[in-house]
Amino acid sequence: MNTDIQKTTNGDDSSQRGRALLLLREMILRGDFQPGERLSELSLVARLSISRTPIRLALERLAHEGLVEASSSGGFVAREFTIEDVWDAIEVRGVLEGTAARLAAERLEDASEVERLRSYRNEMVSIQELSLDTLNRFLELNDAFHAELVRLAKSPMLAWTLERVTSLPFGAPGSLVFTHSQLPAAVAIMKVGHDQHQSIVEAIENRQGTRAEAIAREHARLSRRTIELALSDTHMKSCMPWGTLIRQ
């Protein structure tokens, strides 16, 4: 095959896979499928106007993320999560990020290694209010802070394990930023989060592994508090991007 044609074909395939993944993830989080409903590749091909192979690859990726699961009869079905699943995911993330913070403190070789972590925290603090204009940047910074924390742990195995937990829609550190930005207690929640970020940075910088671990675990529990507040309000629950997946 001509090289130019090969590049074009590969580019089209990649674009189709990406589009299928984005559309299917959005449909699942929006509640377009009932829990246990079989996701027929052929019907999705017609519905999304995307060929079958990209659809299948997207479903495999979503299974890896935990949004769908393989069916015993073949193919994939939509998943449902209990509120206990959500609490467990947050608790496990807290344990893993706590371990990451402790290892970061214990394996720190030079104080300058913490500068990037501190800069992410400082820029988040500079964002006084979450709005349509600032939300994306805040999410990027929050994700960067947590990724940098894991990098400082210098443990590929820990990073691999944590990736499995955070692939769940409610397991990622920034999965609730949009929700808590709309809560009446948004300012207080943000302040607690900022203070915890700062304490984690200082504990790592001072090589206080036990303290860093405890604060990082408590920081993860802030997500649980946010969910509890959101679930207590019908409107707020509907604002959660994955609220339709939870069975209470």
CYANA upper distance limits for C-alpha pairs under 8 A (distance plus 0.5 A):
  1 MET  CA      5 ILE  CA      7.33
  1 MET  CA      6 GLN  CA      6.87
  2 ASN  CA      6 GLN  CA      6.64
  3 THR  CA      7 LYS  CA      6.71
  4 ASP  CA      8 THR  CA      6.73
  5 ILE  CA      9 THR  CA      6.58
  6 GLN  CA     10 ASN  CA      6.62
  7 LYS  CA     11 GLY  CA      6.53
  8 THR  CA     12 ASP  CA      6.64
  9 THR  CA     13 ASP  CA      6.66
 10 ASN  CA     14 SER  CA      6.64
 11 GLY  CA     15 SER  CA      6.64
 12 ASP  CA     16 GLN  CA      6.60
 13 ASP  CA     17 ARG  CA      6.67
 13 ASP  CA     54 PRO  CA      7.77
 14 SER  CA     18 GLY  CA      6.66
 15 SER  CA     19 ARG  CA      6.60
 16 GLN  CA     20 ALA  CA      6.53
 16 GLN  CA     50 ILE  CA      7.24
 16 GLN  CA     51 SER  CA      8.44
 16 GLN  CA     54 PRO  CA      6.50
 17 ARG  CA     21 LEU  CA      6.64
 17 ARG  CA     54 PRO  CA      5.05
 17 ARG  CA     55 ILE  CA      7.49
 17 ARG  CA     57 LEU  CA      7.44
 17 ARG  CA     58 ALA  CA      6.80
 18 GLY  CA     22 LEU  CA      6.74
 18 GLY  CA     58 ALA  CA      8.28
 19 ARG  CA     23 LEU  CA      6.59
 20 ALA  CA     24 LEU  CA      6.48
 20 ALA  CA     48 LEU  CA      8.14
 20 ALA  CA     50 ILE  CA      7.50
 20 ALA  CA     54 PRO  CA      6.91
 20 ALA  CA     55 ILE  CA      6.31
 20 ALA  CA     58 ALA  CA      6.51
 21 LEU  CA     25 ARG  CA      6.49
 21 LEU  CA     55 ILE  CA      8.08
 21 LEU  CA     58 ALA  CA      5.24
 21 LEU  CA     59 LEU  CA      7.96
 21 LEU  CA     61 ARG  CA      8.19
 21 LEU  CA     62 LEU  CA      8.09
 22 LEU  CA     26 GLU  CA      6.65
 23 LEU  CA     27 MET  CA      6.69
 23 LEU  CA     48 LEU  CA      8.48
 24 LEU  CA     28 ILE  CA      6.68
 24 LEU  CA     58 ALA  CA      8.11
 24 LEU  CA     59 LEU  CA      8.44
 25 ARG  CA     29 LEU  CA      6.68
 25 ARG  CA     62 LEU  CA      7.76
 25 ARG  CA     67 LEU  CA      8.36
 26 GLU  CA     30 ARG  CA      6.51
 27 MET  CA     31 GLY  CA      6.84
 27 MET  CA     32 ASP  CA      5.82
 27 MET  CA     33 PHE  CA      7.95
 28 ILE  CA     32 ASP  CA      6.28
 28 ILE  CA     33 PHE  CA      6.68
 28 ILE  CA     67 LEU  CA      7.93
 28 ILE  CA     78 ALA  CA      7.93
 29 LEU  CA    241 PRO  CA      6.56
 29 LEU  CA    242 TRP  CA      5.37
 29 LEU  CA    243 GLY  CA      8.18
 29 LEU  CA    244 THR  CA      7.34
 29 LEU  CA    245 LEU  CA      7.49
 30 ARG  CA    241 PRO  CA      7.50
 30 ARG  CA    242 TRP  CA      7.50
 30 ARG  CA    244 THR  CA      7.28
 31 GLY  CA    244 THR  CA      5.96
 31 GLY  CA    245 LEU  CA      7.44
 33 PHE  CA     37 GLU  CA      6.75
 33 PHE  CA     78 ALA  CA      6.98
 34 GLN  CA     78 ALA  CA      7.20
 35 PRO  CA     77 VAL  CA      8.01
 35 PRO  CA     78 ALA  CA      5.63
 35 PRO  CA     79 ARG  CA      5.76
 35 PRO  CA     80 GLU  CA      5.75
 35 PRO  CA    245 LEU  CA      8.25
 36 GLY  CA     77 VAL  CA      5.75
 36 GLY  CA     78 ALA  CA      5.60
 36 GLY  CA     79 ARG  CA      6.56
 36 GLY  CA     80 GLU  CA      8.00
 37 GLU  CA     77 VAL  CA      5.71
 37 GLU  CA     78 ALA  CA      6.00
 38 ARG  CA     71 SER  CA      8.40
 38 ARG  CA     75 GLY  CA      7.88
 38 ARG  CA     76 PHE  CA      6.39
 38 ARG  CA     77 VAL  CA      4.74
 38 ARG  CA     78 ALA  CA      7.13
 39 LEU  CA     43 SER  CA      8.45
 39 LEU  CA     44 LEU  CA      7.94
 39 LEU  CA     75 GLY  CA      7.71
 39 LEU  CA     76 PHE  CA      6.22
 39 LEU  CA     77 VAL  CA      6.00
 39 LEU  CA     78 ALA  CA      7.55
 40 SER  CA     44 LEU  CA      6.71
 40 SER  CA     75 GLY  CA      7.87
 40 SER  CA     76 PHE  CA      8.30
 41 GLU  CA     45 VAL  CA      6.60
 41 GLU  CA     52 ARG  CA      6.90
 41 GLU  CA     55 ILE  CA      7.08
 41 GLU  CA     56 ARG  CA      7.32
 42 LEU  CA     46 ALA  CA      7.06
 42 LEU  CA     52 ARG  CA      7.49
 43 SER  CA     47 ARG  CA      6.57
 44 LEU  CA     48 LEU  CA      6.28
 44 LEU  CA     49 SER  CA      8.29
 44 LEU  CA     50 ILE  CA      8.36
 44 LEU  CA     55 ILE  CA      7.86
 45 VAL  CA     49 SER  CA      5.90
 45 VAL  CA     50 ILE  CA      5.71
 45 VAL  CA     51 SER  CA      6.17
 45 VAL  CA     52 ARG  CA      6.40
 45 VAL  CA     55 ILE  CA      7.60
 46 ALA  CA     50 ILE  CA      7.88
 50 ILE  CA     54 PRO  CA      7.63
 50 ILE  CA     55 ILE  CA      7.50
 51 SER  CA     55 ILE  CA      7.16
 52 ARG  CA     56 ARG  CA      6.69
 53 THR  CA     57 LEU  CA      6.74
 54 PRO  CA     58 ALA  CA      6.52
 55 ILE  CA     59 LEU  CA      6.74
 56 ARG  CA     60 GLU  CA      6.78
 57 LEU  CA     61 ARG  CA      6.75
 58 ALA  CA     62 LEU  CA      6.68
 59 LEU  CA     63 ALA  CA      6.60
 59 LEU  CA     68 VAL  CA      7.82
 59 LEU  CA     76 PHE  CA      7.72
 60 GLU  CA     64 HIS  CA      6.90
 61 ARG  CA     65 GLU  CA      6.87
 62 LEU  CA     66 GLY  CA      6.63
 62 LEU  CA     67 LEU  CA      5.95
 62 LEU  CA     68 VAL  CA      6.37
 63 ALA  CA     67 LEU  CA      6.30
 63 ALA  CA     68 VAL  CA      5.22
 63 ALA  CA     69 GLU  CA      5.73
 63 ALA  CA     70 ALA  CA      7.70
 63 ALA  CA     76 PHE  CA      8.45
 64 HIS  CA    167 SER  CA      8.26
 65 GLU  CA    164 ARG  CA      7.99
 65 GLU  CA    167 SER  CA      5.28
 65 GLU  CA    168 LEU  CA      6.03
 65 GLU  CA    169 PRO  CA      8.36
 66 GLY  CA     79 ARG  CA      8.21
 66 GLY  CA    167 SER  CA      7.55
 66 GLY  CA    168 LEU  CA      6.11
 67 LEU  CA     78 ALA  CA      7.20
 67 LEU  CA     79 ARG  CA      6.26
 67 LEU  CA    168 LEU  CA      7.58
 67 LEU  CA    169 PRO  CA      8.12
 68 VAL  CA     76 PHE  CA      6.77
 68 VAL  CA     77 VAL  CA      6.07
 68 VAL  CA     78 ALA  CA      5.14
 68 VAL  CA     79 ARG  CA      5.52
 69 GLU  CA     76 PHE  CA      5.92
 69 GLU  CA     77 VAL  CA      6.07
 69 GLU  CA     78 ALA  CA      7.12
 69 GLU  CA     79 ARG  CA      6.90
 70 ALA  CA     74 GLY  CA      7.28
 70 ALA  CA     75 GLY  CA      6.41
 70 ALA  CA     76 PHE  CA      4.95
 70 ALA  CA     77 VAL  CA      6.90
 71 SER  CA     75 GLY  CA      6.09
 71 SER  CA     76 PHE  CA      5.64
 71 SER  CA     77 VAL  CA      6.60
 79 ARG  CA    245 LEU  CA      7.84
 80 GLU  CA    245 LEU  CA      5.66
 80 GLU  CA    246 ILE  CA      6.70
 80 GLU  CA    247 ARG  CA      7.43
 81 PHE  CA     85 ASP  CA      6.42
 81 PHE  CA     86 VAL  CA      7.74
 81 PHE  CA    245 LEU  CA      6.40
 81 PHE  CA    246 ILE  CA      5.40
 81 PHE  CA    247 ARG  CA      6.52
 82 THR  CA     86 VAL  CA      7.30
 82 THR  CA    246 ILE  CA      5.95
 82 THR  CA    247 ARG  CA      5.36
 82 THR  CA    248 GLN  CA      6.57
 83 ILE  CA     87 TRP  CA      6.88
 83 ILE  CA    246 ILE  CA      6.66
 83 ILE  CA    247 ARG  CA      6.90
 83 ILE  CA    248 GLN  CA      6.20
 84 GLU  CA     88 ASP  CA      6.52
 85 ASP  CA     89 ALA  CA      6.62
 86 VAL  CA     90 ILE  CA      6.82
 86 VAL  CA    170 PHE  CA      7.12
 86 VAL  CA    171 GLY  CA      8.05
 87 TRP  CA     91 GLU  CA      6.61
 87 TRP  CA    224 ARG  CA      7.28
 88 ASP  CA     92 VAL  CA      6.54
 89 ALA  CA     93 ARG  CA      6.63
 89 ALA  CA    165 VAL  CA      7.03
 89 ALA  CA    170 PHE  CA      8.11
 89 ALA  CA    171 GLY  CA      6.23
 90 ILE  CA     94 GLY  CA      6.62
 90 ILE  CA    170 PHE  CA      8.32
 90 ILE  CA    171 GLY  CA      6.48
 90 ILE  CA    220 ALA  CA      6.89
 90 ILE  CA    221 ARG  CA      7.32
 90 ILE  CA    223 SER  CA      7.72
 90 ILE  CA    224 ARG  CA      7.52
 91 GLU  CA     95 VAL  CA      6.81
 91 GLU  CA    217 ARG  CA      8.40
 91 GLU  CA    220 ALA  CA      7.77
 91 GLU  CA    221 ARG  CA      7.63
 92 VAL  CA     96 LEU  CA      6.74
 92 VAL  CA    165 VAL  CA      8.04
 93 ARG  CA     97 GLU  CA      6.41
 93 ARG  CA    162 LEU  CA      7.31
 93 ARG  CA    165 VAL  CA      7.06
 93 ARG  CA    166 THR  CA      7.87
 93 ARG  CA    171 GLY  CA      7.55
 93 ARG  CA    220 ALA  CA      7.41
 94 GLY  CA     98 GLY  CA      6.24
 94 GLY  CA    216 ALA  CA      7.08
 94 GLY  CA    217 ARG  CA      4.77
 94 GLY  CA    218 GLU  CA      7.71
 94 GLY  CA    219 HIS  CA      7.96
 94 GLY  CA    220 ALA  CA      5.44
 94 GLY  CA    221 ARG  CA      7.57
 95 VAL  CA     99 THR  CA      6.67
 95 VAL  CA    217 ARG  CA      6.46
 96 LEU  CA    100 ALA  CA      6.68
 96 LEU  CA    158 LEU  CA      7.74
 96 LEU  CA    162 LEU  CA      6.91
 97 GLU  CA    101 ALA  CA      6.64
 97 GLU  CA    149 LEU  CA      8.35
 97 GLU  CA    150 VAL  CA      7.71
 97 GLU  CA    162 LEU  CA      8.30
 97 GLU  CA    213 GLU  CA      8.02
 97 GLU  CA    216 ALA  CA      6.61
 97 GLU  CA    217 ARG  CA      7.22
 98 GLY  CA    102 ARG  CA      6.76
 98 GLY  CA    212 ALA  CA      7.46
 98 GLY  CA    213 GLU  CA      4.47
 98 GLY  CA    214 ALA  CA      6.87
 98 GLY  CA    215 ILE  CA      7.87
 98 GLY  CA    216 ALA  CA      5.30
 98 GLY  CA    217 ARG  CA      5.55
 99 THR  CA    103 LEU  CA      6.60
 99 THR  CA    213 GLU  CA      6.36
100 ALA  CA    104 ALA  CA      6.48
100 ALA  CA    149 LEU  CA      7.12
100 ALA  CA    150 VAL  CA      5.98
100 ALA  CA    152 LEU  CA      8.11
100 ALA  CA    153 ALA  CA      5.51
100 ALA  CA    158 LEU  CA      7.87
100 ALA  CA    213 GLU  CA      7.99
101 ALA  CA    105 ALA  CA      6.81
101 ALA  CA    149 LEU  CA      6.91
101 ALA  CA    150 VAL  CA      7.93
101 ALA  CA    152 LEU  CA      8.44
101 ALA  CA    153 ALA  CA      7.12
101 ALA  CA    200 ILE  CA      7.81
101 ALA  CA    204 ILE  CA      7.39
101 ALA  CA    209 GLY  CA      7.40
101 ALA  CA    212 ALA  CA      5.89
101 ALA  CA    213 GLU  CA      5.80
101 ALA  CA    216 ALA  CA      7.17
102 ARG  CA    106 GLU  CA      6.70
102 ARG  CA    153 ALA  CA      8.09
102 ARG  CA    204 ILE  CA      7.94
102 ARG  CA    208 GLN  CA      8.01
102 ARG  CA    209 GLY  CA      4.57
102 ARG  CA    210 THR  CA      6.61
102 ARG  CA    211 ARG  CA      8.26
102 ARG  CA    212 ALA  CA      6.08
102 ARG  CA    213 GLU  CA      5.46
103 LEU  CA    107 ARG  CA      6.26
103 LEU  CA    152 LEU  CA      8.23
103 LEU  CA    153 ALA  CA      5.33
103 LEU  CA    154 LYS  CA      8.10
103 LEU  CA    209 GLY  CA      7.29
104 ALA  CA    108 LEU  CA      6.28
104 ALA  CA    149 LEU  CA      7.64
104 ALA  CA    150 VAL  CA      8.24
104 ALA  CA    152 LEU  CA      5.38
104 ALA  CA    153 ALA  CA      4.55
104 ALA  CA    154 LYS  CA      7.65
104 ALA  CA    204 ILE  CA      6.80
104 ALA  CA    209 GLY  CA      8.12
105 ALA  CA    153 ALA  CA      8.27
105 ALA  CA    203 ALA  CA      7.60
105 ALA  CA    204 ILE  CA      4.67
105 ALA  CA    205 GLU  CA      7.21
105 ALA  CA    206 ASN  CA      7.87
105 ALA  CA    207 ARG  CA      4.88
105 ALA  CA    208 GLN  CA      6.53
105 ALA  CA    209 GLY  CA      5.53
105 ALA  CA    212 ALA  CA      7.80
106 GLU  CA    204 ILE  CA      8.37
106 GLU  CA    207 ARG  CA      6.43
106 GLU  CA    208 GLN  CA      8.09
106 GLU  CA    209 GLY  CA      6.44
107 ARG  CA    152 LEU  CA      8.36
107 ARG  CA    153 ALA  CA      7.40
107 ARG  CA    154 LYS  CA      8.06
108 LEU  CA    113 GLU  CA      7.80
108 LEU  CA    152 LEU  CA      7.99
108 LEU  CA    204 ILE  CA      8.07
108 LEU  CA    205 GLU  CA      8.23
108 LEU  CA    207 ARG  CA      7.65
109 GLU  CA    113 GLU  CA      8.13
111 ALA  CA    115 GLU  CA      8.10
111 ALA  CA    205 GLU  CA      6.37
113 GLU  CA    152 LEU  CA      8.26
114 VAL  CA    118 ARG  CA      6.78
114 VAL  CA    201 VAL  CA      7.49
114 VAL  CA    204 ILE  CA      8.15
114 VAL  CA    205 GLU  CA      7.02
115 GLU  CA    119 SER  CA      6.60
116 ARG  CA    120 TYR  CA      6.85
116 ARG  CA    148 GLU  CA      8.14
117 LEU  CA    121 ARG  CA      6.97
117 LEU  CA    145 PHE  CA      6.25
117 LEU  CA    148 GLU  CA      6.75
117 LEU  CA    149 LEU  CA      7.60
117 LEU  CA    201 VAL  CA      7.37
118 ARG  CA    122 ASN  CA      6.64
118 ARG  CA    198 GLN  CA      7.98
118 ARG  CA    201 VAL  CA      6.86
119 SER  CA    123 GLU  CA      6.67
120 TYR  CA    124 MET  CA      6.80
120 TYR  CA    141 LEU  CA      6.21
120 TYR  CA    142 ASN  CA      7.95
120 TYR  CA    144 ALA  CA      7.57
120 TYR  CA    145 PHE  CA      6.29
121 ARG  CA    125 VAL  CA      6.86
121 ARG  CA    141 LEU  CA      8.14
121 ARG  CA    142 ASN  CA      8.41
121 ARG  CA    145 PHE  CA      7.45
121 ARG  CA    194 HIS  CA      7.57
121 ARG  CA    197 HIS  CA      6.96
121 ARG  CA    198 GLN  CA      7.39
122 ASN  CA    126 SER  CA      6.87
123 GLU  CA    127 ILE  CA      7.30
123 GLU  CA    141 LEU  CA      8.08
124 MET  CA    138 PHE  CA      6.57
124 MET  CA    141 LEU  CA      7.00
124 MET  CA    142 ASN  CA      7.92
124 MET  CA    194 HIS  CA      8.19
125 VAL  CA    194 HIS  CA      7.05
127 ILE  CA    134 THR  CA      7.65
127 ILE  CA    138 PHE  CA      7.86
129 GLU  CA    134 THR  CA      8.02
130 LEU  CA    134 THR  CA      6.10
130 LEU  CA    135 LEU  CA      5.80
130 LEU  CA    138 PHE  CA      8.20
130 LEU  CA    181 SER  CA      6.57
131 SER  CA    135 LEU  CA      5.99
132 LEU  CA    136 ASN  CA      8.10
134 THR  CA    138 PHE  CA      6.71
135 LEU  CA    139 LEU  CA      6.67
135 LEU  CA    178 PHE  CA      7.91
136 ASN  CA    140 GLU  CA      6.72
137 ARG  CA    141 LEU  CA      6.70
138 PHE  CA    142 ASN  CA      6.57
139 LEU  CA    143 ASP  CA      6.58
139 LEU  CA    174 GLY  CA      6.63
139 LEU  CA    177 VAL  CA      7.65
140 GLU  CA    144 ALA  CA      6.53
141 LEU  CA    145 PHE  CA      6.54
142 ASN  CA    146 HIS  CA      6.94
142 ASN  CA    173 PRO  CA      8.02
142 ASN  CA    174 GLY  CA      6.95
143 ASP  CA    147 ALA  CA      6.58
143 ASP  CA    173 PRO  CA      7.38
143 ASP  CA    174 GLY  CA      6.88
144 ALA  CA    148 GLU  CA      6.45
145 PHE  CA    149 LEU  CA      6.74
146 HIS  CA    150 VAL  CA      6.96
146 HIS  CA    173 PRO  CA      7.83
147 ALA  CA    151 ARG  CA      6.74
148 GLU  CA    152 LEU  CA      6.63
149 LEU  CA    153 ALA  CA      7.14
150 VAL  CA    154 LYS  CA      7.72
150 VAL  CA    155 SER  CA      8.21
150 VAL  CA    158 LEU  CA      8.29
150 VAL  CA    159 ALA  CA      6.77
151 ARG  CA    155 SER  CA      7.95
151 ARG  CA    159 ALA  CA      8.20
155 SER  CA    159 ALA  CA      6.83
156 PRO  CA    160 TRP  CA      6.61
157 MET  CA    161 THR  CA      6.74
158 LEU  CA    162 LEU  CA      6.57
159 ALA  CA    163 GLU  CA      6.65
160 TRP  CA    164 ARG  CA      7.32
161 THR  CA    165 VAL  CA      7.52
162 LEU  CA    166 THR  CA      6.72
163 GLU  CA    167 SER  CA      6.54
164 ARG  CA    168 LEU  CA      8.07
165 VAL  CA    171 GLY  CA      6.34
165 VAL  CA    172 ALA  CA      8.05
166 THR  CA    170 PHE  CA      8.05
166 THR  CA    171 GLY  CA      4.87
166 THR  CA    172 ALA  CA      4.73
166 THR  CA    173 PRO  CA      7.93
167 SER  CA    171 GLY  CA      7.04
167 SER  CA    172 ALA  CA      7.13
168 LEU  CA    172 ALA  CA      7.33
169 PRO  CA    175 SER  CA      7.20
169 PRO  CA    242 TRP  CA      7.11
170 PHE  CA    175 SER  CA      6.25
170 PHE  CA    176 LEU  CA      8.02
170 PHE  CA    242 TRP  CA      7.83
171 GLY  CA    175 SER  CA      7.53
173 PRO  CA    220 ALA  CA      7.94
173 PRO  CA    223 SER  CA      8.31
176 LEU  CA    180 HIS  CA      6.61
176 LEU  CA    223 SER  CA      7.41
176 LEU  CA    226 THR  CA      7.89
176 LEU  CA    227 ILE  CA      8.26
176 LEU  CA    240 MET  CA      7.90
177 VAL  CA    181 SER  CA      6.54
178 PHE  CA    182 GLN  CA      7.50
178 PHE  CA    240 MET  CA      8.30
179 THR  CA    183 LEU  CA      7.37
179 THR  CA    226 THR  CA      8.39
179 THR  CA    230 ALA  CA      7.87
179 THR  CA    236 MET  CA      7.70
179 THR  CA    239 CYS  CA      6.88
179 THR  CA    240 MET  CA      6.23
180 HIS  CA    185 ALA  CA      8.24
180 HIS  CA    186 ALA  CA      6.04
180 HIS  CA    189 ILE  CA      8.00
180 HIS  CA    226 THR  CA      6.65
180 HIS  CA    230 ALA  CA      8.24
181 SER  CA    186 ALA  CA      5.75
181 SER  CA    187 VAL  CA      8.49
182 GLN  CA    186 ALA  CA      6.98
182 GLN  CA    236 MET  CA      8.25
183 LEU  CA    229 LEU  CA      8.31
183 LEU  CA    230 ALA  CA      7.83
183 LEU  CA    236 MET  CA      8.03
185 ALA  CA    189 ILE  CA      6.66
186 ALA  CA    190 MET  CA      6.61
187 VAL  CA    191 LYS  CA      6.72
188 ALA  CA    192 VAL  CA      6.80
189 ILE  CA    193 GLY  CA      6.73
189 ILE  CA    222 LEU  CA      8.36
190 MET  CA    194 HIS  CA      6.61
191 LYS  CA    195 ASP  CA      6.61
192 VAL  CA    196 GLN  CA      6.63
193 GLY  CA    197 HIS  CA      6.67
193 GLY  CA    219 HIS  CA      7.32
193 GLY  CA    222 LEU  CA      8.11
194 HIS  CA    198 GLN  CA      6.74
195 ASP  CA    199 SER  CA      6.67
196 GLN  CA    200 ILE  CA      6.63
196 GLN  CA    215 ILE  CA      7.04
196 GLN  CA    216 ALA  CA      8.02
196 GLN  CA    219 HIS  CA      6.78
197 HIS  CA    201 VAL  CA      6.83
197 HIS  CA    219 HIS  CA      8.48
198 GLN  CA    202 GLU  CA      6.76
199 SER  CA    203 ALA  CA      6.51
199 SER  CA    212 ALA  CA      8.06
199 SER  CA    215 ILE  CA      7.70
200 ILE  CA    204 ILE  CA      6.69
200 ILE  CA    212 ALA  CA      5.75
200 ILE  CA    215 ILE  CA      6.84
200 ILE  CA    216 ALA  CA      7.12
201 VAL  CA    205 GLU  CA      6.60
202 GLU  CA    206 ASN  CA      6.56
203 ALA  CA    207 ARG  CA      6.52
203 ALA  CA    208 GLN  CA      5.45
203 ALA  CA    209 GLY  CA      7.44
203 ALA  CA    211 ARG  CA      6.75
203 ALA  CA    212 ALA  CA      5.60
204 ILE  CA    208 GLN  CA      6.41
204 ILE  CA    209 GLY  CA      7.16
204 ILE  CA    212 ALA  CA      6.66
208 GLN  CA    212 ALA  CA      6.62
209 GLY  CA    213 GLU  CA      6.64
210 THR  CA    214 ALA  CA      6.82
211 ARG  CA    215 ILE  CA      6.75
212 ALA  CA    216 ALA  CA      6.64
213 GLU  CA    217 ARG  CA      6.73
214 ALA  CA    218 GLU  CA      6.77
215 ILE  CA    219 HIS  CA      6.52
216 ALA  CA    220 ALA  CA      6.94
217 ARG  CA    221 ARG  CA      7.15
218 GLU  CA    222 LEU  CA      7.29
219 HIS  CA    223 SER  CA      8.19
220 ALA  CA    224 ARG  CA      8.06
221 ARG  CA    225 ARG  CA      7.13
222 LEU  CA    226 THR  CA      6.83
223 SER  CA    227 ILE  CA      6.78
224 ARG  CA    228 GLU  CA      6.67
225 ARG  CA    229 LEU  CA      6.79
226 THR  CA    230 ALA  CA      6.70
227 ILE  CA    231 LEU  CA      6.46
228 GLU  CA    232 SER  CA      6.83
229 LEU  CA    233 ASP  CA      7.60
230 ALA  CA    234 THR  CA      8.29
230 ALA  CA    236 MET  CA      5.49
230 ALA  CA    237 LYS  CA      5.79
230 ALA  CA    240 MET  CA      8.31
231 LEU  CA    236 MET  CA      7.29
231 LEU  CA    237 LYS  CA      5.58
232 SER  CA    236 MET  CA      8.41
232 SER  CA    237 LYS  CA      8.12
233 ASP  CA    237 LYS  CA      6.64
234 THR  CA    238 SER  CA      6.94
235 HIS  CA    239 CYS  CA      7.08
236 MET  CA    240 MET  CA      7.22
237 LYS  CA    243 GLY  CA      6.45
238 SER  CA    243 GLY  CA      6.79
238 SER  CA    244 THR  CA      8.08
239 CYS  CA    243 GLY  CA      7.97
242 TRP  CA    246 ILE  CA      7.99
